[in-house]
Amino acid sequence: MNPSDVQAVLQWWLVLLLLGVALTPVTFRLFPLFFDKGYPFSKILGSLVIAYLVFVAGITHFAPFTVPTIVFVALVVTSVSFFSYRLKWKLWYTFKQKWFTFAVEELLFLTALLTWSYIHSFDPDIHGLEKFMDFGFVNSLLRTTYFPPKDMWFTPYAINYYYFGHLVTAMLTKLSGLPSYITFNLMLSTIVATCFTLTLSIGSNLYFNLVKNERVAIIKLICSGILTACLTSIGGNLHVFYAFFKQYNTDNPVPMWQLPFKPFTFPNSYWYPNATRFIYHTIHEFPIYSWTVADLHGHVLDIPFVLLTIAYLFSLLLIYTDPEKDTKPVIGKTFLVKPIHLIFISLFLAAMYMTNAWDGGIYLLLTALTMVYLHGRQLLVYKGTFDKKEEQLVIIKNKQKSQVPTIKGWQVAWVRDLALSLLIITAVMLLFATPYNLFFNTSAYDHGIGVNCAPAFLTKIGKIGPFLFEQGYCQHSYWWELFTLYGFFYFFVIVFSVFMIRSKRHTVTDVFVMLMIILATFLIIVPEFFYLKDIYTTYFRANTMFKLVFQAFILLAMSSAYIIVRMATLLPYLRVKQRLLLFCFFIASAVLVGIVMIYPFLAVPSYYSNFKNYSGLDGITYLKTLYPDDYAAINWINKNIKGQPVILEAQGDSYTDYARISANTGLPTVLGWTVHEWLWRGSYSIPAPRITDVQTLYNTTNLQTAKQLFKEYHVQYVYVGNLERQKYPSLNEAKFGELGHIVFQHGNTRIYKLNS
């Protein structure tokens, strides 16, 4: 990397480090039984808490979205974080005792950040796929004084999408002092580095709390963590096997045994996106694919919050099953889980909802499973004390009945306390999300729940409540497709399930991993029977499958790594024949892990042109070659136009180069990518009229008509570039000179400012 790029990475990293330090004391208290005290999660916790408070201040118009506001909030949060730690000496003792662990984890994070920043520098272009949309959100947020942010593609309305992750990106951009065309790529690299270090911490702590040994060899912790991090962050699936066969028609996947086996021409023109489009008309991505194509989309931005939530749920299991604290049942007397813990989990769920709404619901389910286990375990603890020995029963019978409820009474209390806890979590989650929901139109996404392959008699009814029964909406996955995508994971799941059935003793870590497996399996099954209705017809279950199985992959990847480690811990206790079986398991595991780890070596070099052309981290330099006049205009706008006045530019379809001015500057325009606005607004009839209006504004010779439309959409600037001339061959530019004056000109490109 060139020195300026290295400097940008270090400048960005320093901001993240300081935000992490601000919430380190809180992190230690949230993860007290983690061997590393949850240190890697401090950056995410700091970014989340500070961004949320800044968001609330901005949406209530209490304080603007500026650097002074962010710094002030950060200082307040830091003060509260440090001074609320009751045992100050314990805090500093933890730092002193664990400093080497913290340093190693910080070094791993920085190494991953530098590595992926270097990778992105071979294709930093914020161009293609969803990049215009995501970059536009960030740029609009950077220009925003108070929230909600303006939709850069549909003036004068607010963004009607999940933008909290983009807000965090904008906040970090302001704090770092770096331009957004660099921080866009730095945020992508940060998410990869975060995913790697957080999953490493989770994997290490799963093993640490399995063996319950403070003196466990550090090499074992590292190996467990690295295995988890690799499978989750850069692992693929068994689709890589197709690299050993003749390439198939990507529109018509077939089982690999129907293809000629060609091992000596590996990888046989293997096309890495096929692993995410294998099932007909669906999408089933996983992290390394998202890292590769580099979209700063909601499902990517939410991964750090997802991992924070998973780790915190595991921490709660450890806290409330700690033998030193678990001395007596508390059901019926107080909440099993302390209110402060319920509040934090609610905050994390709300952050996920505001970043990628599906994840809020998914991890609310994992929260519910965790709470069911915790409350159920307490019920069993009480039942055990009730049934232990006859002399204990005599003592219990001699006590007043009001002090010793019956087992039935405890069961009723268990259900009540569990339901109340889940109700509080959900209510507080919605409360945290209220500032966001006040300006978010959920009806645009609420089209109902479709039933896949509904029976004929139900299609005649059409709809019952939220359920839709649509004729012709029938797609199922073949077993060999599911095996290709998830067979790697379920090899380990089956082994682990047999172990859980045959074993008489399960640890809390075993239980938590099984809860993750249950949830992941549910997420994979759901799209075979249901889909959330959206604007797409042919790909009607694509978004449902995409959102659900992306999380299933993360859950199963971490679980599979744990299962391998778990089986290794059994080795000293097995007989010779059992050791032979376990040896076979490890051989199979090594082969399978080796296969899925091939994927990044096929995907990443392919996307980044085998790392031949280093371009740096500037994401808009491609414009110098593709649209040099636009490049000059965008830089001029970003330097000279403050606030968010409306600029008119050509409207175009999604995934084209239209709407490039609004996306690259954050200035709102009359209409950007039409299909995206259709999706965000819920009906094509909402953006459709603007297509004609934009055309009229460019083509009309009637000054009165132009004035009326300019006034209706509050247009202050007009952009006339090469794409505008291509889109509107009858463009009448003369009227813009009559209604305003030129403020920028470069080549054939002009920007007009309209007279007030």
ChimeraX attribute file (.defattr): number of C-alpha atoms within 10 A of each C-alpha:
attribute: neighborCount
match mode: 1-to-1
recipient: residues
	/A:1	16
	/A:2	12
	/A:3	8
	/A:4	11
	/A:5	19
	/A:6	16
	/A:7	12
	/A:8	20
	/A:9	24
	/A:10	16
	/A:11	15
	/A:12	22
	/A:13	19
	/A:14	13
	/A:15	18
	/A:16	21
	/A:17	15
	/A:18	17
	/A:19	25
	/A:20	22
	/A:21	19
	/A:22	26
	/A:23	27
	/A:24	26
	/A:25	25
	/A:26	22
	/A:27	24
	/A:28	20
	/A:29	13
	/A:30	22
	/A:31	22
	/A:32	16
	/A:33	19
	/A:34	21
	/A:35	19
	/A:36	20
	/A:37	24
	/A:38	26
	/A:39	26
	/A:40	24
	/A:41	27
	/A:42	25
	/A:43	22
	/A:44	20
	/A:45	22
	/A:46	25
	/A:47	22
	/A:48	21
	/A:49	19
	/A:50	25
	/A:51	23
	/A:52	20
	/A:53	15
	/A:54	27
	/A:55	25
	/A:56	20
	/A:57	20
	/A:58	22
	/A:59	21
	/A:60	13
	/A:61	13
	/A:62	11
	/A:63	17
	/A:64	19
	/A:65	24
	/A:66	18
	/A:67	16
	/A:68	13
	/A:69	15
	/A:70	23
	/A:71	14
	/A:72	13
	/A:73	18
	/A:74	23
	/A:75	15
	/A:76	13
	/A:77	19
	/A:78	23
	/A:79	13
	/A:80	15
	/A:81	17
	/A:82	17
	/A:83	12
	/A:84	12
	/A:85	15
	/A:86	9
	/A:87	10
	/A:88	13
	/A:89	10
	/A:90	11
	/A:91	17
	/A:92	12
	/A:93	12
	/A:94	15
	/A:95	16
	/A:96	10
	/A:97	11
	/A:98	15
	/A:99	13
	/A:100	12
	/A:101	16
	/A:102	17
	/A:103	12
	/A:104	11
	/A:105	19
	/A:106	16
	/A:107	13
	/A:108	17
	/A:109	22
	/A:110	19
	/A:111	13
	/A:112	21
	/A:113	26
	/A:114	22
	/A:115	16
	/A:116	20
	/A:117	27
	/A:118	24
	/A:119	21
	/A:120	28
	/A:121	25
	/A:122	20
	/A:123	25
	/A:124	26
	/A:125	22
	/A:126	27
	/A:127	20
	/A:128	15
	/A:129	14
	/A:130	16
	/A:131	20
	/A:132	26
	/A:133	28
	/A:134	20
	/A:135	27
	/A:136	25
	/A:137	28
	/A:138	31
	/A:139	28
	/A:140	27
	/A:141	27
	/A:142	23
	/A:143	20
	/A:144	19
	/A:145	17
	/A:146	21
	/A:147	22
	/A:148	22
	/A:149	25
	/A:150	23
	/A:151	26
	/A:152	32
	/A:153	29
	/A:154	22
	/A:155	21
	/A:156	16
	/A:157	14
	/A:158	17
	/A:159	25
	/A:160	21
	/A:161	22
	/A:162	20
	/A:163	24
	/A:164	23
	/A:165	27
	/A:166	27
	/A:167	23
	/A:168	23
	/A:169	27
	/A:170	25
	/A:171	23
	/A:172	23
	/A:173	24
	/A:174	19
	/A:175	18
	/A:176	20
	/A:177	14
	/A:178	15
	/A:179	13
	/A:180	24
	/A:181	21
	/A:182	21
	/A:183	26
	/A:184	29
	/A:185	25
	/A:186	28
	/A:187	23
	/A:188	25
	/A:189	24
	/A:190	26
	/A:191	21
	/A:192	27
	/A:193	23
	/A:194	25
	/A:195	26
	/A:196	25
	/A:197	26
	/A:198	27
	/A:199	29
	/A:200	28
	/A:201	29
	/A:202	27
	/A:203	26
	/A:204	27
	/A:205	27
	/A:206	32
	/A:207	25
	/A:208	23
	/A:209	17
	/A:210	18
	/A:211	15
	/A:212	11
	/A:213	11
	/A:214	9
	/A:215	8
	/A:216	12
	/A:217	10
	/A:218	12
	/A:219	9
	/A:220	14
	/A:221	19
	/A:222	17
	/A:223	16
	/A:224	25
	/A:225	27
	/A:226	20
	/A:227	24
	/A:228	31
	/A:229	25
	/A:230	21
	/A:231	26
	/A:232	26
	/A:233	27
	/A:234	22
	/A:235	24
	/A:236	30
	/A:237	25
	/A:238	21
	/A:239	24
	/A:240	23
	/A:241	17
	/A:242	26
	/A:243	23
	/A:244	20
	/A:245	23
	/A:246	20
	/A:247	18
	/A:248	19
	/A:249	8
	/A:250	13
	/A:251	12
	/A:252	9
	/A:253	15
	/A:254	15
	/A:255	13
	/A:256	19
	/A:257	9
	/A:258	10
	/A:259	14
	/A:260	12
	/A:261	16
	/A:262	15
	/A:263	14
	/A:264	9
	/A:265	12
	/A:266	14
	/A:267	18
	/A:268	16
	/A:269	14
	/A:270	22
	/A:271	17
	/A:272	21
	/A:273	13
	/A:274	19
	/A:275	23
	/A:276	18
	/A:277	18
	/A:278	22
	/A:279	23
	/A:280	18
	/A:281	13
	/A:282	21
	/A:283	22
	/A:284	22
	/A:285	22
	/A:286	24
	/A:287	22
	/A:288	21
	/A:289	22
	/A:290	16
	/A:291	22
	/A:292	20
	/A:293	19
	/A:294	24
	/A:295	25
	/A:296	26
	/A:297	21
	/A:298	21
	/A:299	23
	/A:300	21
	/A:301	24
	/A:302	24
	/A:303	23
	/A:304	26
	/A:305	24
	/A:306	23
	/A:307	20
	/A:308	23
	/A:309	24
	/A:310	21
	/A:311	24
	/A:312	23
	/A:313	22
	/A:314	23
	/A:315	21
	/A:316	23
	/A:317	20
	/A:318	19
	/A:319	18
	/A:320	18
	/A:321	16
	/A:322	13
	/A:323	9
	/A:324	8
	/A:325	9
	/A:326	13
	/A:327	10
	/A:328	10
	/A:329	18
	/A:330	18
	/A:331	22
	/A:332	17
	/A:333	9
	/A:334	9
	/A:335	15
	/A:336	19
	/A:337	19
	/A:338	12
	/A:339	13
	/A:340	10
	/A:341	15
	/A:342	19
	/A:343	17
	/A:344	17
	/A:345	25
	/A:346	27
	/A:347	23
	/A:348	24
	/A:349	30
	/A:350	27
	/A:351	25
	/A:352	30
	/A:353	25
	/A:354	23
	/A:355	27
	/A:356	24
	/A:357	19
	/A:358	17
	/A:359	26
	/A:360	22
	/A:361	16
	/A:362	21
	/A:363	22
	/A:364	23
	/A:365	13
	/A:366	20
	/A:367	23
	/A:368	16
	/A:369	16
	/A:370	20
	/A:371	21
	/A:372	17
	/A:373	18
	/A:374	19
	/A:375	24
	/A:376	17
	/A:377	15
	/A:378	22
	/A:379	20
	/A:380	13
	/A:381	16
	/A:382	17
	/A:383	16
	/A:384	11
	/A:385	14
	/A:386	16
	/A:387	10
	/A:388	10
	/A:389	10
	/A:390	10
	/A:391	9
	/A:392	13
	/A:393	14
	/A:394	10
	/A:395	9
	/A:396	16
	/A:397	11
	/A:398	10
	/A:399	11
	/A:400	9
	/A:401	10
	/A:402	7
	/A:403	8
	/A:404	14
	/A:405	14
	/A:406	13
	/A:407	13
	/A:408	9
	/A:409	11
	/A:410	20
	/A:411	18
	/A:412	14
	/A:413	18
	/A:414	21
	/A:415	17
	/A:416	13
	/A:417	20
	/A:418	23
	/A:419	15
	/A:420	13
	/A:421	21
	/A:422	18
	/A:423	12
	/A:424	16
	/A:425	24
	/A:426	20
	/A:427	13
	/A:428	20
	/A:429	24
	/A:430	18
	/A:431	15
	/A:432	21
	/A:433	21
	/A:434	14
	/A:435	19
	/A:436	21
	/A:437	14
	/A:438	10
	/A:439	16
	/A:440	17
	/A:441	16
	/A:442	14
	/A:443	10
	/A:444	16
	/A:445	18
	/A:446	13
	/A:447	16
	/A:448	16
	/A:449	18
	/A:450	24
	/A:451	23
	/A:452	23
	/A:453	18
	/A:454	19
	/A:455	12
	/A:456	13
	/A:457	9
	/A:458	15
	/A:459	17
	/A:460	11
	/A:461	11
	/A:462	15
	/A:463	16
	/A:464	11
	/A:465	7
	/A:466	10
	/A:467	17
	/A:468	23
	/A:469	22
	/A:470	20
	/A:471	15
	/A:472	13
	/A:473	18
	/A:474	14
	/A:475	19
	/A:476	13
	/A:477	13
	/A:478	12
	/A:479	10
	/A:480	14
	/A:481	17
	/A:482	13
	/A:483	16
	/A:484	20
	/A:485	21
	/A:486	21
	/A:487	17
	/A:488	22
	/A:489	22
	/A:490	16
	/A:491	16
	/A:492	22
	/A:493	20
	/A:494	11
	/A:495	14
	/A:496	22
	/A:497	14
	/A:498	11
	/A:499	16
	/A:500	15
	/A:501	10
	/A:502	9
	/A:503	9
	/A:504	7
	/A:505	10
	/A:506	12
	/A:507	10
	/A:508	19
	/A:509	21
	/A:510	18
	/A:511	16
	/A:512	22
	/A:513	22
	/A:514	18
	/A:515	19
	/A:516	21
	/A:517	23
	/A:518	17
	/A:519	20
	/A:520	23
	/A:521	18
	/A:522	14
	/A:523	21
	/A:524	20
	/A:525	13
	/A:526	15
	/A:527	25
	/A:528	17
	/A:529	15
	/A:530	19
	/A:531	22
	/A:532	20
	/A:533	20
	/A:534	21
	/A:535	16
	/A:536	11
	/A:537	11
	/A:538	13
	/A:539	16
	/A:540	21
	/A:541	27
	/A:542	22
	/A:543	18
	/A:544	22
	/A:545	23
	/A:546	21
	/A:547	20
	/A:548	22
	/A:549	25
	/A:550	21
	/A:551	25
	/A:552	23
	/A:553	27
	/A:554	22
	/A:555	23
	/A:556	28
	/A:557	27
	/A:558	27
	/A:559	29
	/A:560	26
	/A:561	25
	/A:562	27
	/A:563	20
	/A:564	20
	/A:565	21
	/A:566	20
	/A:567	16
	/A:568	14
	/A:569	13
	/A:570	12
	/A:571	15
	/A:572	8
	/A:573	9
	/A:574	12
	/A:575	9
	/A:576	10
	/A:577	9
	/A:578	13
	/A:579	15
	/A:580	13
	/A:581	12
	/A:582	17
	/A:583	14
	/A:584	12
	/A:585	17
	/A:586	15
	/A:587	12
	/A:588	13
	/A:589	18
	/A:590	12
	/A:591	11
	/A:592	17
	/A:593	21
	/A:594	12
	/A:595	18
	/A:596	19
	/A:597	19
	/A:598	18
	/A:599	23
	/A:600	19
	/A:601	11
	/A:602	17
	/A:603	21
	/A:604	20
	/A:605	15
	/A:606	15
	/A:607	15
	/A:608	19
	/A:609	11
	/A:610	12
	/A:611	16
	/A:612	10
	/A:613	11
	/A:614	16
	/A:615	18
	/A:616	23
	/A:617	29
	/A:618	21
	/A:619	22
	/A:620	18
	/A:621	18
	/A:622	17
	/A:623	17
	/A:624	12
	/A:625	9
	/A:626	10
	/A:627	15
	/A:628	16
	/A:629	19
	/A:630	25
	/A:631	19
	/A:632	17
	/A:633	22
	/A:634	20
	/A:635	13
	/A:636	15
	/A:637	17
	/A:638	15
	/A:639	10
	/A:640	8
	/A:641	11
	/A:642	10
	/A:643	12
	/A:644	18
	/A:645	16
	/A:646	24
	/A:647	23
	/A:648	28
	/A:649	28
	/A:650	29
	/A:651	26
	/A:652	20
	/A:653	13
	/A:654	19
	/A:655	17
	/A:656	14
	/A:657	17
	/A:658	20
	/A:659	29
	/A:660	24
	/A:661	26
	/A:662	29
	/A:663	27
	/A:664	27
	/A:665	27
	/A:666	30
	/A:667	28
	/A:668	28
	/A:669	30
	/A:670	27
	/A:671	26
	/A:672	31
	/A:673	22
	/A:674	22
	/A:675	18
	/A:676	17
	/A:677	23
	/A:678	17
	/A:679	18
	/A:680	20
	/A:681	21
	/A:682	20
	/A:683	15
	/A:684	16
	/A:685	10
	/A:686	12
	/A:687	22
	/A:688	15
	/A:689	11
	/A:690	18
	/A:691	16
	/A:692	10
	/A:693	17
	/A:694	21
	/A:695	18
	/A:696	19
	/A:697	26
	/A:698	26
	/A:699	17
	/A:700	16
	/A:701	16
	/A:702	12
	/A:703	13
	/A:704	10
	/A:705	13
	/A:706	21
	/A:707	14
	/A:708	12
	/A:709	15
	/A:710	21
	/A:711	12
	/A:712	9
	/A:713	18
	/A:714	17
	/A:715	20
	/A:716	18
	/A:717	24
	/A:718	25
	/A:719	22
	/A:720	22
	/A:721	21
	/A:722	17
	/A:723	19
	/A:724	19
	/A:725	17
	/A:726	11
	/A:727	15
	/A:728	16
	/A:729	10
	/A:730	14
	/A:731	19
	/A:732	16
	/A:733	18
	/A:734	9
	/A:735	17
	/A:736	23
	/A:737	13
	/A:738	11
	/A:739	15
	/A:740	17
	/A:741	16
	/A:742	15
	/A:743	12
	/A:744	15
	/A:745	16
	/A:746	14
	/A:747	11
	/A:748	11
	/A:749	19
	/A:750	21
	/A:751	23
	/A:752	22
	/A:753	20
	/A:754	19
	/A:755	12
	/A:756	7
